Amino acid sequence: MRIKTLILGAGAAGMMCAAHAGGDCLVVDHAKAPGEKIRISGGGRCNFTNIYAAPENYISQNPHFCKSALARYTQWDFIELVSRHGIQWHEKTLGQLFCDDSAKQIVAMLVQELRHAGADLWLQTSVTEVRHGADGFTLRLEREGKPVTVTAQNLVLATGGKSIPKMGATGLAYEIAQQFGLPLIAPRPGLVPFTFGEDRFKPLAGVALPARLSNARASFDEALLFTHRGLSGPSVLQLSSYWQDGEEIRAHLLPDLDLFTALRDQRQQSGRKALTNELARHLPARLVDYLAADWQITGRLADQSDAALQALCERLHNWSLKPSGTEGYRTAEVTLGGIDTDALSSRTLAAKSTPGLYAIGEAVDVTGWLGGYNFQWAWASGHAAGTAIRG
Ligand SMILES: Cc1cc2nc3c(=O)[nH]c(=O)nc-3n(C[C@H](O)[C@H](O)[C@H](O)COP(=O)(O)OP(=O)(O)OC[C@H]3O[C@@H](n4cnc5c(N)ncnc54)[C@H](O)[C@@H]3O)c2cc1C
C-alpha cells in the first residue's frame, strides 16, 4: 500500500496533524481507541488549552523553538475549533479552559476533523520495522495481528513520550528518531509528585494549602498537597519539571498572608491563647500538629517575643525540603526532553537531515507547564507539520 503521509500515534498531536495534512493520510495507533490521554485528562474534562499560553510556559533546551508553531496556531484558533463543534467550555482557574461536559467531545471532534480531511485511522496497529529508501518510508505494521506493509512519502512521529506506560506510552518516537540519527535530550518524568523516604508525610496525607514552591530556577504559587508518599498538588507538579535529582526545594506556606502581623495582633488581643491554636486558624490543624511536634512549637501567644514569632514565620516561609525522588513515569503527566529541536525545523517540525520525516507533540523536547499548555503544544506542532505536508 502506498500513501502520501503516515502518522504514527493517534493522540493529540497526530490527529491534529492529520486534520491539516490534506488527505491521502493514514494515522496508526496500537491502542484500542484514539486520544486516550485526552479522554482521561483534566479529570475527564480535558484542560484543552490556556488563554495565557506563551513561549515562556515551555521548557526546552532551545526556548525559542516553540515560538513559530505556537504563533501560527494559537489558543484562540483551538477555542474557535472547539466552539465551532458546539463544545461548551469554561475557564476554571489561571486561564485553564475545560470542557463543561466531557473530554470525549474533544476526541470525537478530532476524529471527525481528521476524517473530514480524508485521513484514515487504524487502531490496534503496531510498528515492527521502519526503512527508508528512494521511494520513501516503508513500514511493516501489524494490524489486528496481520502484517501490512505501507510506503509513505512523509512519516510523522507522534507517539508522545514515556509517561504512563500503563496507558500504552512507549519510546517508539525516540527509537525511530535515533534510527535516523536525530539526537535526543535525555527524557525524564515531568509534572510528577515528589517522594520522600520513611513515610515522612504519611500523617499529613490529604492535607492541602496554598504555597509557593521554589528552587533556584523556578517558583510557582498554587496548591500544595501532602500524600502518603510525599508531596503533590499543582505547585509541586509544576516545580518537578524544573527539579534535578538530589536538589532541595523551598516551600513558602501561605504566601498571600502577612502571618507575622496576624500573630502579633492576636498576641495583643488574646495573649492566653495557645500559639498552635492561633496557627490552626491559618494553617490546616493536622499540619500544625505535625509541625508543632517536629519544630517544638509550644506556649501561649503572650510567651512569644517578636523575634520568636519572626523566626517561626521565617521557617514557615522558607521550609527547606529534600525530595528523595519522584513517582516517575508511572504517574508523570509529561515527559521532559525528547527529540532535540536542533534537528528539526521550527516552522514545519521536519527533520533537517531526512526529507519527509517529522516529529511533533510530546516526543519533541518541548514541555509545557501544567494547565493546558501541553495540549496547546500538541495542537500547534501538529498543525505546523500538517500544513507543511499539505503544501
Ligand atoms: C493523566 C494525564 C492528564 C493530563 N492532562 C492534561 C491536561 O488536562 N492538559 C494538558 O495540556 N495536558 C495534559 N496532559 C498531557 C497531555 O496528555 C500530553 O502532553 C499530550 O497528550 C501529548 O500529545 P501527543 O499527541 O504528543 O501524545 P499522546 O497524546 O500521548 O499520543 C500518543 C499516541 O501514540 C500512541 N503510541 C504510543 N506508542 C506507540 C507505539 N509503539 N505504536 C503505536 N502507537 C503508539 C499512543 O497510544 C497514543 O495514542 C495530561 C497527561 C496525563 C498523563
Ligand as a Chemical Component Dictionary entry (heavy atoms), coordinates in Angstrom:
data_LIG
# 
_chem_comp.id                   LIG 
_chem_comp.type                 NON-POLYMER 
_chem_comp.pdbx_formal_charge   0 
_chem_comp.three_letter_code    LIG 
# 
loop_
_chem_comp_atom.comp_id 
_chem_comp_atom.atom_id 
_chem_comp_atom.alt_atom_id 
_chem_comp_atom.type_symbol 
_chem_comp_atom.charge 
_chem_comp_atom.model_Cartn_x 
_chem_comp_atom.model_Cartn_y 
_chem_comp_atom.model_Cartn_z 
_chem_comp_atom.pdbx_ordinal 
LIG C1  C1  C 0 -3.177 11.851 33.388 1  
LIG C2  C2  C 0 -2.800 12.938 32.423 2  
LIG C3  C3  C 0 -3.550 14.099 32.384 3  
LIG C4  C4  C 0 -3.183 15.125 31.514 4  
LIG N1  N1  N 0 -3.940 16.261 31.490 5  
LIG C5  C5  C 0 -3.601 17.259 30.648 6  
LIG C6  C6  C 0 -4.419 18.421 30.548 7  
LIG O1  O1  O 0 -5.509 18.492 31.156 8  
LIG N2  N2  N 0 -3.988 19.434 29.737 9  
LIG C7  C7  C 0 -2.828 19.352 29.007 10 
LIG O2  O2  O 0 -2.488 20.294 28.295 11 
LIG N3  N3  N 0 -2.058 18.236 29.049 12 
LIG C8  C8  C 0 -2.434 17.196 29.834 13 
LIG N4  N4  N 0 -1.669 16.071 29.866 14 
LIG C9  C9  C 0 -0.512 15.969 28.943 15 
LIG C10 C10 C 0 -1.042 15.616 27.547 16 
LIG O3  O3  O 0 -1.907 14.496 27.633 17 
LIG C11 C11 C 0 0.108  15.284 26.593 18 
LIG O4  O4  O 0 1.081  16.275 26.641 19 
LIG C12 C12 C 0 -0.410 15.141 25.170 20 
LIG O5  O5  O 0 -1.372 14.111 25.102 21 
LIG C13 C13 C 0 0.728  14.865 24.200 22 
LIG O6  O6  O 0 0.179  14.651 22.928 23 
LIG P1  P1  P 0 0.907  13.673 21.892 24 
LIG O7  O7  O 0 -0.038 13.549 20.749 25 
LIG O8  O8  O 0 2.282  14.116 21.646 26 
LIG O9  O9  O 0 0.995  12.275 22.649 27 
LIG P2  P2  P 0 -0.190 11.338 23.156 28 
LIG O10 O10 O 0 -1.449 12.107 23.320 29 
LIG O11 O11 O 0 0.366  10.594 24.311 30 
LIG O12 O12 O 0 -0.435 10.332 21.938 31 
LIG C14 C14 C 0 0.497  9.374  21.555 32 
LIG C15 C15 C 0 -0.247 8.244  20.871 33 
LIG O13 O13 O 0 0.715  7.330  20.349 34 
LIG C16 C16 C 0 0.320  6.013  20.644 35 
LIG N5  N5  N 0 1.521  5.172  20.730 36 
LIG C17 C17 C 0 2.494  5.232  21.669 37 
LIG N6  N6  N 0 3.431  4.287  21.409 38 
LIG C18 C18 C 0 3.032  3.623  20.291 39 
LIG C19 C19 C 0 3.571  2.553  19.567 40 
LIG N7  N7  N 0 4.729  1.966  19.941 41 
LIG N8  N8  N 0 2.899  2.128  18.472 42 
LIG C20 C20 C 0 1.725  2.706  18.088 43 
LIG N9  N9  N 0 1.161  3.736  18.753 44 
LIG C21 C21 C 0 1.815  4.190  19.848 45 
LIG C22 C22 C 0 -0.439 6.099  21.947 46 
LIG O14 O14 O 0 -1.355 5.027  22.086 47 
LIG C23 C23 C 0 -1.139 7.466  21.814 48 
LIG O15 O15 O 0 -2.429 7.348  21.268 49 
LIG C24 C24 C 0 -2.027 15.003 30.694 50 
LIG C25 C25 C 0 -1.294 13.822 30.723 51 
LIG C26 C26 C 0 -1.673 12.789 31.575 52 
LIG C27 C27 C 0 -0.871 11.528 31.577 53 
# 
loop_
_chem_comp_bond.comp_id 
_chem_comp_bond.atom_id_1 
_chem_comp_bond.atom_id_2 
_chem_comp_bond.value_order 
_chem_comp_bond.pdbx_ordinal 
LIG C1  C2  SING 1  
LIG C2  C3  SING 2  
LIG C2  C26 DOUB 3  
LIG C3  C4  DOUB 4  
LIG C4  N1  SING 5  
LIG C4  C24 SING 6  
LIG N1  C5  DOUB 7  
LIG C5  C6  SING 8  
LIG C5  C8  SING 9  
LIG C6  O1  DOUB 10 
LIG C6  N2  SING 11 
LIG N2  C7  SING 12 
LIG C7  O2  DOUB 13 
LIG C7  N3  SING 14 
LIG N3  C8  DOUB 15 
LIG C8  N4  SING 16 
LIG N4  C9  SING 17 
LIG N4  C24 SING 18 
LIG C9  C10 SING 19 
LIG C10 O3  SING 20 
LIG C10 C11 SING 21 
LIG C11 O4  SING 22 
LIG C11 C12 SING 23 
LIG C12 O5  SING 24 
LIG C12 C13 SING 25 
LIG C13 O6  SING 26 
LIG O6  P1  SING 27 
LIG P1  O7  DOUB 28 
LIG P1  O8  SING 29 
LIG P1  O9  SING 30 
LIG O9  P2  SING 31 
LIG P2  O10 DOUB 32 
LIG P2  O11 SING 33 
LIG P2  O12 SING 34 
LIG O12 C14 SING 35 
LIG C14 C15 SING 36 
LIG C15 O13 SING 37 
LIG C15 C23 SING 38 
LIG O13 C16 SING 39 
LIG C16 N5  SING 40 
LIG C16 C22 SING 41 
LIG N5  C17 SING 42 
LIG N5  C21 SING 43 
LIG C17 N6  DOUB 44 
LIG N6  C18 SING 45 
LIG C18 C19 SING 46 
LIG C18 C21 DOUB 47 
LIG C19 N7  SING 48 
LIG C19 N8  DOUB 49 
LIG N8  C20 SING 50 
LIG C20 N9  DOUB 51 
LIG N9  C21 SING 52 
LIG C22 O14 SING 53 
LIG C22 C23 SING 54 
LIG C23 O15 SING 55 
LIG C24 C25 DOUB 56 
LIG C25 C26 SING 57 
LIG C26 C27 SING 58 
# 
